[in-house]
Amino acid sequence: MKRIVTALRRGRLVSGVGAVAAALALTAAVQAPAFAQPGASVRPGAATVPVPTPESLAPAYADCPEDLPEGADRTKWRCEVTAAYGRIKLGGIDLPDIKPITLVHAEGPLPDGTFGQVFGSVRAEPTPVPGAPGLSVRAEYGGYADFLTSGAVDLKFRLASPLLNRACAIGTDGHPVKLRLTKDAPSTWLSQDPPLVRFPARDDTFTTPAATGCGPLGRALNHRFALPAASGESVVTYTAYYTFRTYDRLPSA
């Protein structure tokens, strides 16, 4: 059995509107009846996005973890950059075309012949919530990832608006959204040198906790968007593109 070495550090994140107008609009949106009922069917996002290239993903190599396991061979350990495009539905929050989520991690052989991995980062830009002016959602790292064996990644989803506290989020460090992603189809190599691989993946089995830290509107927000949501009431479906380099070929080298 492969042994997993996972260094879990908090991902660095990349991270507004006329205050009065946006506040009124968001209040109305939060207090309105939910527009997406739990269990509603979800189709893949229809927006056309430019296919990333190894060159366009290269800036993310700056997040490659430096603390590799002792004895790791830098000519065999590689840093992988994955950009995910698709749809996220969290209870009644339906984001048909999310802004790309970029994940960085390292993996490679250990001196004892098994394989290990080290987490790097999760970066994302805010995605506006349809039907709720001034409200956006941004994915953040939730404290655990296993890209070698289970496709697992824990995330939090930061909710931002002029009316919500800055701590407002779906998921916390102690109770994140636990995704266990599976491929919908085999991977496709789009380029060999430099490498670029595409694959689809999804998870519709996870539960979604209620939003917390949102302030006075938190209760109304959770009611509006049917949170918390049971398994089957949320879904993540995306197309991912990833590239990689061994550590001896990274830009810093």
C-alpha positions in Angstrom: 0.0 0.0 0.0 1.3 3.5 -0.9 2.1 5.6 2.1 0.8 9.2 1.9 2.8 12.1 3.3 0.6 15.2 3.2 1.8 18.6 4.5 -1.4 20.5 5.2 -0.8 24.2 5.4 -3.3 27.0 4.9 -3.6 27.9 1.2 -2.8 31.5 0.2 -5.8 33.0 -1.5 -6.3 35.5 -4.2 -8.7 37.5 -3.4 -17.2 46.3 -3.1 -20.4 47.9 -5.3 -22.3 51.0 -4.2 -23.0 50.3 -0.5 -26.6 51.4 -0.2 -27.8 50.1 -3.5 -26.0 46.8 -3.1 -27.2 46.4 0.5 -30.9 46.9 -0.5 -30.5 44.5 -3.4 -28.8 41.8 -1.3 -31.4 42.1 1.5 -34.2 41.5 -1.1 -32.3 38.6 -2.6 -31.6 36.9 0.7 -35.2 37.3 1.9 -36.8 36.2 -1.3 -38.0 32.5 -1.7 -35.3 30.1 -2.8 -34.9 29.9 -6.5 -33.3 26.4 -6.6 -34.9 23.6 -4.6 -32.7 20.9 -3.0 -32.4 17.9 -5.2 -33.0 19.9 -8.4 -31.2 18.5 -11.5 -27.9 20.1 -12.3 -26.5 20.4 -15.8 -22.8 21.4 -16.7 -22.1 25.1 -17.1 -22.6 26.3 -20.6 -20.2 29.2 -20.7 -17.3 28.9 -23.1 -13.9 29.5 -21.4 -10.5 29.5 -23.0 -8.6 26.3 -22.6 -5.6 26.9 -20.4 -2.1 26.2 -21.6 1.0 25.0 -19.8 2.3 28.6 -20.2 -0.9 30.2 -18.7 -0.7 27.8 -15.7 3.0 28.3 -15.1 2.7 31.3 -12.7 1.0 28.9 -10.2 4.4 27.1 -9.8 5.2 29.9 -7.3 3.0 28.0 -4.9 4.9 24.7 -5.2 5.7 23.5 -1.6 9.3 23.7 -0.7 9.2 21.4 2.3 9.5 18.0 0.6 10.1 14.9 2.6 13.6 14.2 3.7 15.5 12.3 1.0 13.1 13.3 -1.8 14.7 13.2 -5.3 14.0 16.6 -6.9 14.5 15.1 -10.3 11.6 12.7 -9.7 9.3 14.7 -7.5 7.0 16.9 -9.5 4.8 19.9 -8.8 1.3 19.7 -10.3 -0.9 22.6 -11.2 -4.6 21.9 -11.7 -7.2 24.4 -12.9 -10.9 23.4 -12.5 -13.7 25.0 -14.5 -17.4 24.0 -14.0 -20.4 24.2 -11.8 -20.9 24.2 -8.1 -24.3 23.9 -6.4 -24.3 24.3 -2.6 -27.9 23.7 -1.5 -29.7 26.6 -3.2 -26.6 28.5 -4.2 -26.2 27.5 -7.9 -23.1 28.7 -9.7 -23.3 27.4 -13.2 -20.0 28.8 -14.3 -17.5 29.1 -11.5 -14.3 31.2 -11.8 -11.4 28.8 -12.1 -10.2 27.1 -8.9 -6.4 26.4 -9.1 -4.9 23.7 -6.9 -1.1 23.1 -6.4 0.6 20.1 -4.9 3.7 18.0 -5.1 4.1 14.2 -5.3 6.8 11.7 -5.9 8.7 8.6 -4.6 10.0 8.4 -1.1 13.3 6.8 -0.2 11.5 3.6 1.0 9.9 3.1 -2.4 6.4 4.3 -1.5 4.8 7.5 -2.8 4.1 10.7 -1.0 2.4 14.1 -1.6 2.7 17.6 -0.1 -0.1 20.2 -0.4 0.6 23.6 -1.9 -2.3 25.9 -2.3 -5.9 26.6 -3.4 -6.5 29.8 -5.2 -9.8 31.2 -6.6 -11.5 34.4 -7.5 -15.0 35.3 -6.3 -17.9 34.0 -8.4 -21.1 36.2 -8.3 -24.2 34.4 -7.1 -27.0 34.6 -9.8 -30.2 36.2 -8.4 -28.4 37.8 -5.4 -26.8 41.1 -6.5 -23.7 42.0 -4.5 -23.2 38.4 -3.2 -20.2 36.3 -4.3 -18.7 33.0 -3.4 -15.0 32.1 -3.3 -13.4 28.7 -2.7 -10.7 28.4 0.0 -8.7 25.5 1.4 -10.4 23.6 4.2 -7.4 21.7 5.7 -7.1 18.3 4.0 -6.3 17.0 0.5 -5.4 13.6 -0.9 -4.7 13.7 -4.7 -3.0 10.4 -4.9 -5.6 7.9 -3.7 -9.0 9.3 -3.0 -9.5 12.6 -4.9 -10.3 14.2 -1.6 -10.2 17.9 -0.9 -11.8 19.8 1.9 -12.9 23.3 1.0 -14.6 26.3 2.6 -16.7 28.8 0.5 -16.3 32.4 1.5 -19.5 34.5 1.1 -18.9 38.2 0.5 -21.2 41.2 0.3 -21.6 44.6 1.8 -24.1 43.2 4.3 -22.3 40.2 5.6 -19.5 39.9 8.1 -16.1 39.2 6.6 -16.0 35.8 8.4 -19.1 34.6 6.6 -18.5 31.2 5.0 -20.0 27.8 4.2 -17.7 25.5 6.1 -15.1 26.1 8.7 -11.6 24.7 9.5 -13.3 22.2 11.9 -16.3 21.5 9.7 -15.4 22.0 6.0 -17.2 20.9 2.8 -15.6 17.4 2.2 -15.4 16.7 -1.5 -14.5 13.2 -2.7 -14.2 13.7 -6.5 -14.3 10.9 -9.0 -13.5 11.0 -12.7 -16.4 10.9 -15.2 -14.2 9.8 -18.1 -10.5 8.9 -18.7 -7.9 11.6 -18.8 -6.9 13.1 -22.2 -3.4 14.2 -23.0 -3.7 17.5 -24.9 0.0 18.0 -25.0 3.0 15.9 -24.2 5.9 18.4 -23.9 5.0 20.6 -22.1 2.4 18.3 -20.5 -1.3 19.3 -20.4 -3.9 16.8 -19.3 -7.7 17.2 -19.3 -10.2 15.2 -17.2 -13.8 15.6 -16.0 -14.8 14.9 -12.4 -17.7 15.3 -10.0 -19.1 14.7 -6.6 -22.8 14.7 -5.7 -22.6 12.8 -2.4 -21.2 15.5 0.0 -23.2 17.4 2.6 -23.1 21.2 2.8 -23.1 22.9 6.3 -25.0 26.1 7.1 -23.2 29.3 6.6 -21.7 30.7 9.8 -20.1 34.0 10.9 -22.4 36.0 8.7 -23.9 38.5 11.2 -27.6 39.5 11.5 -28.5 38.2 8.0 -27.0 34.8 8.6 -30.3 33.1 9.5 -32.2 34.6 6.6 -29.3 33.7 4.2 -29.4 30.0 5.3 -33.1 29.9 4.9 -33.0 31.6 1.5 -30.4 29.2 0.1 -31.6 26.0 1.8 -28.6 25.5 4.0 -27.5 23.1 5.5 -28.0 20.7 2.6 -28.1 16.9 2.8 -26.2 14.5 0.6 -27.6 14.7 -2.9 -28.7 18.3 -2.6 -25.4 19.7 -3.7 -23.0 18.9 -6.6 -19.6 19.8 -7.9 -19.0 19.0 -11.6 -16.0 20.3 -13.5 -13.4 19.9 -16.2 -9.9 20.1 -14.9 -6.7 20.8 -16.8 -3.3 20.1 -15.2 0.3 20.4 -16.0 3.5 19.5 -14.0 7.2 19.9 -13.8 9.8 18.0 -11.8 11.4 20.1 -9.1 14.8 20.4 -10.9 12.9 22.1 -13.8 10.9 24.6 -11.8 11.3 28.4 -12.7 13.2 29.0 -9.4 15.7 26.2 -10.3 
